[in-house]
Amino acid sequence: MGVSMKQLLIGMIFMWLIPIGFIVLTVLGVAWLVRAVGGGANPAAPGHNCPSCHRATQTSWKHCPYCGTEMAA
């Protein structure tokens, strides 16, 4: 009893599903991680600047996240 060509083809397709699925999931995971880390910064409120480095900051921040200077109350 030999193995037919159709059975070999089906076996090869299933053999490649696991590595291809792993690669796809890895790429999607890296893309999600890059978006989560890169887009996590709090947007600064307009009109408030650090007295030292003059970058935009939020009013609720006690220290400048860029230079570490204590913000005026």
Buried (B, 14 or more C-beta within 10 A) or exposed (E): EEEEEEEEEEEEEEEEEEEEEEEEEEEEEEEEEEEEEEEEEEEBEEEBBBEEEEEEBEEEBEEBEEEEEEBEE
